[in-house]
Amino acid sequence: MSQAASSTSSSDRGMPRRRLLLGALVPALPLGLAGCGFRPLNGPPAPGEVAIAPQLAAVRIGRLYNRSGQLLYQALERRLAARDNSAPAARYELTVTPNPSIEAQGYRPDGTPSRFRMVLNTPWALQALGAPPRPIASGSARAVDSYNFTDSEYYASLLSSEAAERRLADQAAEEIVMRLAIVFRDNPNA
């Protein structure tokens, strides 16, 4: 038997052991995570906990202006309403103030910009509806993305900038909704 054949056969014998070991460890992984107190934020509530989805669906988003605001509104609406299809009455209002900025990041030899970085800083505040409104939580989300700008392909550059703006809105909305879910989980009577 050649040395190449013997090394191949020894590695073939190790594969069933690895599969057996992985087959035993993968199903035990959730048990190990549960033992350390890990619970998925969007998972079903533990016994005695209040479900987060109806509270997220009861959040009304305040008015947003300009294109960044429209994209952020749509992204937030998708994430908040997707949590619960029963469409409960609004009990909370989310005030969001997106502040987009753009800066040149890369330059061509002639000094014209070739790459731009977009930053979306989004301060937000959640308050319970009522007279007077009661503040519950506030924070800020930040998203960063970039795109290339090509003089000879204006339409492609325009599409790149619009896609980057959509990604920024999605990132900021995801961060805001995650923080809202944490607030509702930690304070179920908010």
Secondary structure, 3 states (H helix, E strand, C coil): CCHHHHHHHHHHHHHHHHHHHHHHHHHHHHHHHHHCCCCCCCCCCCCCCCCCHHHHHCEEECCCCHHHHHHHHHHHHHHHHCCCCCCCCCCEEEEECCEEEEEEEEECCCCCEEEEEEEEEEEEEEEECCCCCEEEEEEEEEEEEEEECCCCCHHHHHHHHHHHHHHHHHHHHHHHHHHHHHHHHHCCCC
